[in-house]
Amino acid sequence: LAGGIGGVVAAFALNFVRISTVNWDTFSEIAFSFRLSASIAVSALLFSVIMGIVGGFFPAVRASRLRIVEALRG
């Protein structure tokens, strides 16, 4: 959850960044900007929580069922 919150805060900082490039053939400018919506932030937090559970909780439960020596070898 802490990593997800950090990622959302970092992505929110990109709201104020605008990237532009020039097409030298036509001398036209193309600008890109990043907009973070509430639904994207919530889905990113939900994804980070699910990945934290899958990546941390389930392996910890499996390791807790092993003997200490076997867990250290694996």
Secondary structure in CASP SS format (residue, H / E / C, confidence):
PFRMAT SS
TARGET T0000
AUTHOR 0000-0000-0000
METHOD secondary structure of the structure
MODEL  1
L C 1.00
A H 1.00
G H 1.00
G H 1.00
I H 1.00
G H 1.00
G H 1.00
V H 1.00
V H 1.00
A H 1.00
A H 1.00
F H 1.00
A H 1.00
L H 1.00
N H 1.00
F H 1.00
V C 1.00
R E 1.00
I E 1.00
S E 1.00
T E 1.00
V E 1.00
N E 1.00
W C 1.00
D C 1.00
T C 1.00
F C 1.00
S E 1.00
E E 1.00
I E 1.00
A E 1.00
F E 1.00
S E 1.00
F C 1.00
R C 1.00
L C 1.00
S C 1.00
A H 1.00
S H 1.00
I H 1.00
A H 1.00
V H 1.00
S H 1.00
A H 1.00
L H 1.00
L H 1.00
F H 1.00
S H 1.00
V H 1.00
I H 1.00
M H 1.00
G H 1.00
I H 1.00
V H 1.00
G H 1.00
G H 1.00
F H 1.00
F H 1.00
P H 1.00
A H 1.00
V H 1.00
R H 1.00
A H 1.00
S H 1.00
R C 1.00
L C 1.00
R C 1.00
I H 1.00
V H 1.00
E H 1.00
A H 1.00
L H 1.00
R H 1.00
G C 1.00
END
